[in-house]
Amino acid sequence: MSLELSEHLQKTVDHLSENFSDKLIHVYQSSGDTFIIVDADSILEISKYLKEELHYIFLSDVFGIDRYTSDERFEVVYNLLSLKHQQRVFVKIRCEEENPEVDSVVPIWKAANWFEREVYDMFGVYFRNHPDLRRIYMPEDFEYFPLRKEFPLLGIPGSIELPSTTPDTD
C-alpha cells in the first residue's frame, strides 16, 4: 500500500490484509482519515478482530449512506477508535438496494444498538440478530425511509399526521 499512515494505522491495514485478504475490498484516505471497505458478510469477524487484536475498543458512531447507485446502493460506516493508540479508522460495508441486510455488531460493541436502529429507521438497512430492531424516530407503521435519496424533500403528503399550525383559541 502506498498510503502514508501512522505506525498503528499501517499495522491495522497490514494485519487486515494478512488475515482477511479475500475480504478486504479497498483501503483509502480522505481528509486525513483512513477508510477500509470490507465484504459485508465478514463484518462480525473483522469487527471482533479489530476490537480484540488491534484495540479498536470504542465504537464512536455507525451511520448510513445512500450512494444512489444501481449496484451496492447503501453503505454502513463504523467509526472506530483505538484509545490505546489514539487512532481512528472508518470501516465500510456496502449492501444492495433490494432488501439491504447486514449482521449487527451489537454482540461486539453494545453501543451499536441505537446507532443501528437509526440506520434502519432512516435508510431501511436491516441488521440481522439485532436485539431490538425497531424504529427510533418514525412511527412503527411508517412505510418510508426519510434519508433515502428518492424521499421527497417536503415529505410525502398524508403519510404522517402533522400537528395543526393554527393555535387553539380556547
Secondary structure as UniProt FT lines:
FT   HELIX           7..19
FT   TURN            21..23
FT   STRAND          24..30
FT   TURN            31..32
FT   STRAND          33..38
FT   HELIX           40..42
FT   HELIX           43..52
FT   TURN            53..54
FT   STRAND          58..66
FT   STRAND          74..82
FT   TURN            83..86
FT   STRAND          87..95
FT   STRAND          101..103
FT   TURN            106..108
FT   TURN            110..111
FT   HELIX           112..123
FT   STRAND          126..128
FT   TURN            131..132
FT   TURN            140..141
FT   TURN            146..147
FT   TURN            149..150
FT   TURN            153..154
FT   TURN            157..158
//
